[in-house]
Amino acid sequence: MTDAEPLPIRIVSGSPTDEETAAITALVSGLLLERAVSATPLPNEPVRSNWERTSRSLRGPWPVEKDWRDR
């Protein structure tokens, strides 16, 4: 649900104040959000080792046309 959509809440008994209605709406929307988050599995990210996290990308081979011993 987005912020613009009203929650489908209906008061069936009593006469709550605007503050009480806002409090229960905040509580229910928070519970719905927690339920939605817990139902969605988190994506599995590949685990990187300490070496992979700290290593820099290695430079490619030196672009030479001849072997170094041919010079």
Backbone as XML, in Angstrom:
<?xml version="1.0"?>
<chain id="A" units="angstrom">
  <residue number="1" name="MET">
    <atom name="N" x="0.836" y="-1.180" z="0.000"/>
    <atom name="CA" x="0.000" y="0.000" z="0.000"/>
    <atom name="C" x="0.878" y="1.238" z="0.000"/>
  </residue>
  <residue number="2" name="THR">
    <atom name="N" x="0.441" y="2.225" z="-0.654"/>
    <atom name="CA" x="1.187" y="3.478" z="-0.678"/>
    <atom name="C" x="0.605" y="4.435" z="0.345"/>
  </residue>
  <residue number="3" name="ASP">
    <atom name="N" x="1.293" y="5.556" z="0.542"/>
    <atom name="CA" x="0.812" y="6.547" z="1.498"/>
    <atom name="C" x="-0.515" y="7.155" z="1.067"/>
  </residue>
  <residue number="4" name="ALA">
    <atom name="N" x="-0.785" y="7.196" z="-0.232"/>
    <atom name="CA" x="-1.999" y="7.826" z="-0.733"/>
    <atom name="C" x="-3.221" y="6.934" z="-0.543"/>
  </residue>
  <residue number="5" name="GLU">
    <atom name="N" x="-3.031" y="5.622" z="-0.444"/>
    <atom name="CA" x="-4.158" y="4.710" z="-0.286"/>
    <atom name="C" x="-4.610" y="4.675" z="1.170"/>
  </residue>
  <residue number="6" name="PRO">
    <atom name="N" x="-5.904" y="4.829" z="1.417"/>
    <atom name="CA" x="-6.370" y="4.700" z="2.793"/>
    <atom name="C" x="-6.448" y="3.215" z="3.177"/>
  </residue>
  <residue number="7" name="LEU">
    <atom name="N" x="-6.162" y="2.933" z="4.440"/>
    <atom name="CA" x="-6.297" y="1.564" z="4.914"/>
    <atom name="C" x="-7.778" y="1.223" z="5.059"/>
  </residue>
  <residue number="8" name="PRO">
    <atom name="N" x="-8.141" y="-0.002" z="4.765"/>
    <atom name="CA" x="-9.557" y="-0.386" z="4.897"/>
    <atom name="C" x="-9.925" y="-0.654" z="6.357"/>
  </residue>
  <residue number="9" name="ILE">
    <atom name="N" x="-10.014" y="0.413" z="7.141"/>
    <atom name="CA" x="-10.360" y="0.309" z="8.561"/>
    <atom name="C" x="-11.722" y="0.955" z="8.777"/>
  </residue>
  <residue number="10" name="ARG">
    <atom name="N" x="-12.557" y="0.239" z="9.528"/>
    <atom name="CA" x="-13.891" y="0.764" z="9.816"/>
    <atom name="C" x="-14.132" y="0.660" z="11.307"/>
  </residue>
  <residue number="11" name="ILE">
    <atom name="N" x="-14.542" y="1.749" z="11.914"/>
    <atom name="CA" x="-14.856" y="1.783" z="13.346"/>
    <atom name="C" x="-16.282" y="1.252" z="13.507"/>
  </residue>
  <residue number="12" name="VAL">
    <atom name="N" x="-16.425" y="0.170" z="14.291"/>
    <atom name="CA" x="-17.758" y="-0.432" z="14.443"/>
    <atom name="C" x="-18.379" y="-0.155" z="15.803"/>
  </residue>
  <residue number="13" name="SER">
    <atom name="N" x="-17.578" y="0.344" z="16.755"/>
    <atom name="CA" x="-18.121" y="0.592" z="18.081"/>
    <atom name="C" x="-17.380" y="1.746" z="18.733"/>
  </residue>
  <residue number="14" name="GLY">
    <atom name="N" x="-18.074" y="2.515" z="19.525"/>
    <atom name="CA" x="-17.456" y="3.620" z="20.236"/>
    <atom name="C" x="-17.301" y="4.843" z="19.349"/>
  </residue>
  <residue number="15" name="SER">
    <atom name="N" x="-16.699" y="5.860" z="19.895"/>
    <atom name="CA" x="-16.469" y="7.084" z="19.140"/>
    <atom name="C" x="-15.062" y="7.592" z="19.453"/>
  </residue>
  <residue number="16" name="PRO">
    <atom name="N" x="-14.044" y="7.021" z="18.788"/>
    <atom name="CA" x="-12.668" y="7.437" z="19.069"/>
    <atom name="C" x="-12.389" y="8.851" z="18.552"/>
  </residue>
  <residue number="17" name="THR">
    <atom name="N" x="-11.432" y="9.503" z="19.203"/>
    <atom name="CA" x="-11.026" y="10.834" z="18.750"/>
    <atom name="C" x="-10.147" y="10.680" z="17.506"/>
  </residue>
  <residue number="18" name="ASP">
    <atom name="N" x="-9.858" y="11.812" z="16.882"/>
    <atom name="CA" x="-8.983" y="11.770" z="15.706"/>
    <atom name="C" x="-7.600" y="11.244" z="16.072"/>
  </residue>
  <residue number="19" name="GLU">
    <atom name="N" x="-7.095" y="11.579" z="17.260"/>
    <atom name="CA" x="-5.786" y="11.101" z="17.694"/>
    <atom name="C" x="-5.790" y="9.594" z="17.905"/>
  </residue>
  <residue number="20" name="GLU">
    <atom name="N" x="-6.858" y="9.078" z="18.488"/>
    <atom name="CA" x="-6.961" y="7.632" z="18.696"/>
    <atom name="C" x="-7.058" y="6.900" z="17.362"/>
  </residue>
  <residue number="21" name="THR">
    <atom name="N" x="-7.802" y="7.441" z="16.438"/>
    <atom name="CA" x="-7.918" y="6.833" z="15.114"/>
    <atom name="C" x="-6.571" y="6.849" z="14.398"/>
  </residue>
  <residue number="22" name="ALA">
    <atom name="N" x="-5.847" y="7.945" z="14.508"/>
    <atom name="CA" x="-4.522" y="8.032" z="13.892"/>
    <atom name="C" x="-3.566" y="7.035" z="14.534"/>
  </residue>
  <residue number="23" name="ALA">
    <atom name="N" x="-3.639" y="6.860" z="15.846"/>
    <atom name="CA" x="-2.752" y="5.926" z="16.539"/>
    <atom name="C" x="-3.011" y="4.487" z="16.099"/>
  </residue>
  <residue number="24" name="ILE">
    <atom name="N" x="-4.261" y="4.087" z="16.024"/>
    <atom name="CA" x="-4.566" y="2.710" z="15.618"/>
    <atom name="C" x="-4.232" y="2.488" z="14.147"/>
  </residue>
  <residue number="25" name="THR">
    <atom name="N" x="-4.418" y="3.515" z="13.327"/>
    <atom name="CA" x="-4.059" y="3.404" z="11.911"/>
    <atom name="C" x="-2.551" y="3.231" z="11.762"/>
  </residue>
  <residue number="26" name="ALA">
    <atom name="N" x="-1.768" y="3.970" z="12.529"/>
    <atom name="CA" x="-0.305" y="3.839" z="12.486"/>
    <atom name="C" x="0.126" y="2.457" z="12.963"/>
  </residue>
  <residue number="27" name="LEU">
    <atom name="N" x="-0.523" y="1.948" z="14.002"/>
    <atom name="CA" x="-0.193" y="0.625" z="14.520"/>
    <atom name="C" x="-0.486" y="-0.459" z="13.496"/>
  </residue>
  <residue number="28" name="VAL">
    <atom name="N" x="-1.672" y="-0.418" z="12.920"/>
    <atom name="CA" x="-2.063" y="-1.444" z="11.951"/>
    <atom name="C" x="-1.201" y="-1.359" z="10.692"/>
  </residue>
  <residue number="29" name="SER">
    <atom name="N" x="-0.915" y="-0.158" z="10.215"/>
    <atom name="CA" x="-0.085" y="-0.039" z="9.020"/>
    <atom name="C" x="1.335" y="-0.529" z="9.302"/>
  </residue>
  <residue number="30" name="GLY">
    <atom name="N" x="1.861" y="-0.292" z="10.500"/>
    <atom name="CA" x="3.174" y="-0.818" z="10.866"/>
    <atom name="C" x="3.189" y="-2.334" z="10.910"/>
  </residue>
  <residue number="31" name="LEU">
    <atom name="N" x="2.131" y="-2.929" z="11.451"/>
    <atom name="CA" x="2.045" y="-4.390" z="11.492"/>
    <atom name="C" x="1.939" y="-4.975" z="10.081"/>
  </residue>
  <residue number="32" name="LEU">
    <atom name="N" x="1.160" y="-4.329" z="9.231"/>
    <atom name="CA" x="1.053" y="-4.802" z="7.849"/>
    <atom name="C" x="2.383" y="-4.705" z="7.121"/>
  </residue>
  <residue number="33" name="LEU">
    <atom name="N" x="3.127" y="-3.638" z="7.375"/>
    <atom name="CA" x="4.437" y="-3.475" z="6.760"/>
    <atom name="C" x="5.399" y="-4.561" z="7.237"/>
  </residue>
  <residue number="34" name="GLU">
    <atom name="N" x="5.424" y="-4.838" z="8.546"/>
    <atom name="CA" x="6.288" y="-5.895" z="9.075"/>
    <atom name="C" x="5.929" y="-7.241" z="8.480"/>
  </residue>
  <residue number="35" name="ARG">
    <atom name="N" x="4.655" y="-7.497" z="8.329"/>
    <atom name="CA" x="4.211" y="-8.777" z="7.758"/>
    <atom name="C" x="4.642" y="-8.895" z="6.298"/>
  </residue>
  <residue number="36" name="ALA">
    <atom name="N" x="4.529" y="-7.805" z="5.536"/>
    <atom name="CA" x="4.921" y="-7.833" z="4.131"/>
    <atom name="C" x="6.421" y="-8.030" z="3.986"/>
  </residue>
  <residue number="37" name="VAL">
    <atom name="N" x="7.191" y="-7.391" z="4.850"/>
    <atom name="CA" x="8.654" y="-7.513" z="4.776"/>
    <atom name="C" x="9.090" y="-8.914" z="5.168"/>
  </residue>
  <residue number="38" name="SER">
    <atom name="N" x="8.477" y="-9.494" z="6.182"/>
    <atom name="CA" x="8.900" y="-10.816" z="6.637"/>
    <atom name="C" x="8.488" y="-11.903" z="5.652"/>
  </residue>
  <residue number="39" name="ALA">
    <atom name="N" x="7.461" y="-11.671" z="4.840"/>
    <atom name="CA" x="7.012" y="-12.668" z="3.876"/>
    <atom name="C" x="7.871" y="-12.679" z="2.624"/>
  </residue>
  <residue number="40" name="THR">
    <atom name="N" x="8.591" y="-11.602" z="2.352"/>
    <atom name="CA" x="9.414" y="-11.517" z="1.162"/>
    <atom name="C" x="10.832" y="-11.963" z="1.499"/>
  </residue>
  <residue number="41" name="PRO">
    <atom name="N" x="11.322" y="-13.035" z="0.856"/>
    <atom name="CA" x="12.684" y="-13.468" z="1.157"/>
    <atom name="C" x="13.710" y="-12.468" z="0.628"/>
  </residue>
  <residue number="42" name="LEU">
    <atom name="N" x="14.792" y="-12.326" z="1.358"/>
    <atom name="CA" x="15.856" y="-11.431" z="0.940"/>
    <atom name="C" x="16.661" y="-12.087" z="-0.180"/>
  </residue>
  <residue number="43" name="PRO">
    <atom name="N" x="17.167" y="-11.296" z="-1.130"/>
    <atom name="CA" x="17.971" y="-11.887" z="-2.197"/>
    <atom name="C" x="19.300" y="-12.388" z="-1.651"/>
  </residue>
  <residue number="44" name="ASN">
    <atom name="N" x="19.757" y="-13.512" z="-2.184"/>
    <atom name="CA" x="21.040" y="-14.070" z="-1.767"/>
    <atom name="C" x="22.154" y="-13.387" z="-2.538"/>
  </residue>
  <residue number="45" name="GLU">
    <atom name="N" x="22.978" y="-12.649" z="-1.819"/>
    <atom name="CA" x="24.112" y="-11.999" z="-2.443"/>
    <atom name="C" x="25.322" y="-12.901" z="-2.257"/>
  </residue>
  <residue number="46" name="PRO">
    <atom name="N" x="26.179" y="-12.978" z="-3.261"/>
    <atom name="CA" x="27.357" y="-13.840" z="-3.105"/>
    <atom name="C" x="28.264" y="-13.322" z="-1.989"/>
  </residue>
  <residue number="47" name="VAL">
    <atom name="N" x="28.786" y="-14.246" z="-1.210"/>
    <atom name="CA" x="29.656" y="-13.884" z="-0.101"/>
    <atom name="C" x="31.062" y="-13.700" z="-0.648"/>
  </residue>
  <residue number="48" name="ARG">
    <atom name="N" x="31.656" y="-12.554" z="-0.358"/>
    <atom name="CA" x="33.007" y="-12.265" z="-0.817"/>
    <atom name="C" x="33.980" y="-12.421" z="0.343"/>
  </residue>
  <residue number="49" name="SER">
    <atom name="N" x="35.138" y="-12.983" z="0.052"/>
    <atom name="CA" x="36.151" y="-13.147" z="1.087"/>
    <atom name="C" x="36.820" y="-11.806" z="1.384"/>
  </residue>
  <residue number="50" name="ASN">
    <atom name="N" x="37.595" y="-11.774" z="2.451"/>
    <atom name="CA" x="38.315" y="-10.545" z="2.794"/>
    <atom name="C" x="39.262" y="-10.154" z="1.670"/>
  </residue>
  <residue number="51" name="TRP">
    <atom name="N" x="39.884" y="-11.136" z="1.039"/>
    <atom name="CA" x="40.810" y="-10.842" z="-0.043"/>
    <atom name="C" x="40.071" y="-10.177" z="-1.205"/>
  </residue>
  <residue number="52" name="GLU">
    <atom name="N" x="38.927" y="-10.705" z="-1.573"/>
    <atom name="CA" x="38.169" y="-10.136" z="-2.690"/>
    <atom name="C" x="37.685" y="-8.721" z="-2.382"/>
  </residue>
  <residue number="53" name="ARG">
    <atom name="N" x="37.336" y="-8.468" z="-1.140"/>
    <atom name="CA" x="36.854" y="-7.132" z="-0.776"/>
    <atom name="C" x="37.957" y="-6.096" z="-0.805"/>
  </residue>
  <residue number="54" name="THR">
    <atom name="N" x="39.186" y="-6.507" z="-0.457"/>
    <atom name="CA" x="40.259" y="-5.532" z="-0.348"/>
    <atom name="C" x="41.178" y="-5.499" z="-1.561"/>
  </residue>
  <residue number="55" name="SER">
    <atom name="N" x="41.103" y="-6.507" z="-2.410"/>
    <atom name="CA" x="42.027" y="-6.526" z="-3.554"/>
    <atom name="C" x="41.564" y="-5.566" z="-4.643"/>
  </residue>
  <residue number="56" name="ARG">
    <atom name="N" x="42.515" y="-5.029" z="-5.329"/>
    <atom name="CA" x="42.208" y="-4.159" z="-6.468"/>
    <atom name="C" x="42.195" y="-5.020" z="-7.716"/>
  </residue>
  <residue number="57" name="SER">
    <atom name="N" x="41.564" y="-4.530" z="-8.732"/>
    <atom name="CA" x="41.567" y="-5.310" z="-9.965"/>
    <atom name="C" x="42.980" y="-5.330" z="-10.529"/>
  </residue>
  <residue number="58" name="LEU">
    <atom name="N" x="43.371" y="-6.481" z="-11.009"/>
    <atom name="CA" x="44.723" y="-6.636" z="-11.515"/>
    <atom name="C" x="44.816" y="-6.093" z="-12.929"/>
  </residue>
  <residue number="59" name="ARG">
    <atom name="N" x="45.988" y="-5.585" z="-13.239"/>
    <atom name="CA" x="46.235" y="-5.028" z="-14.551"/>
    <atom name="C" x="46.356" y="-6.171" z="-15.554"/>
  </residue>
  <residue number="60" name="GLY">
    <atom name="N" x="45.916" y="-5.945" z="-16.756"/>
    <atom name="CA" x="46.025" y="-6.942" z="-17.816"/>
    <atom name="C" x="47.451" y="-7.069" z="-18.324"/>
  </residue>
  <residue number="61" name="PRO">
    <atom name="N" x="47.710" y="-7.988" z="-19.225"/>
    <atom name="CA" x="49.063" y="-8.160" z="-19.752"/>
    <atom name="C" x="49.523" y="-6.926" z="-20.510"/>
  </residue>
  <residue number="62" name="TRP">
    <atom name="N" x="50.836" y="-6.696" z="-20.486"/>
    <atom name="CA" x="51.430" y="-5.544" z="-21.158"/>
    <atom name="C" x="51.315" y="-5.731" z="-22.669"/>
  </residue>
  <residue number="63" name="PRO">
    <atom name="N" x="50.802" y="-4.736" z="-23.379"/>
    <atom name="CA" x="50.596" y="-4.920" z="-24.822"/>
    <atom name="C" x="51.904" y="-4.775" z="-25.614"/>
  </residue>
  <residue number="64" name="VAL">
    <atom name="N" x="52.610" y="-5.866" z="-25.766"/>
    <atom name="CA" x="53.847" y="-5.868" z="-26.561"/>
    <atom name="C" x="53.680" y="-6.825" z="-27.732"/>
  </residue>
  <residue number="65" name="GLU">
    <atom name="N" x="54.336" y="-6.524" z="-28.813"/>
    <atom name="CA" x="54.202" y="-7.366" z="-29.993"/>
    <atom name="C" x="55.205" y="-8.510" z="-29.980"/>
  </residue>
  <residue number="66" name="LYS">
    <atom name="N" x="56.309" y="-8.333" z="-29.291"/>
    <atom name="CA" x="57.344" y="-9.356" z="-29.245"/>
    <atom name="C" x="57.527" y="-9.837" z="-27.830"/>
  </residue>
  <residue number="67" name="ASP">
    <atom name="N" x="58.166" y="-10.961" z="-27.717"/>
    <atom name="CA" x="58.512" y="-11.479" z="-26.404"/>
    <atom name="C" x="59.634" y="-10.618" z="-25.822"/>
  </residue>
  <residue number="68" name="TRP">
    <atom name="N" x="59.729" y="-10.467" z="-24.543"/>
    <atom name="CA" x="60.721" y="-9.598" z="-23.923"/>
    <atom name="C" x="62.148" y="-10.091" z="-24.194"/>
  </residue>
  <residue number="69" name="ARG">
    <atom name="N" x="62.295" y="-11.414" z="-24.402"/>
    <atom name="CA" x="63.631" y="-11.955" z="-24.646"/>
    <atom name="C" x="64.121" y="-11.670" z="-26.062"/>
  </residue>
  <residue number="70" name="ASP">
    <atom name="N" x="63.217" y="-11.293" z="-26.985"/>
    <atom name="CA" x="63.609" y="-11.031" z="-28.357"/>
    <atom name="C" x="64.233" y="-9.649" z="-28.528"/>
  </residue>
  <residue number="71" name="ARG">
    <atom name="N" x="64.279" y="-8.832" z="-27.551"/>
    <atom name="CA" x="64.809" y="-7.480" z="-27.686"/>
    <atom name="C" x="66.295" y="-7.417" z="-27.578"/>
  </residue>
</chain>
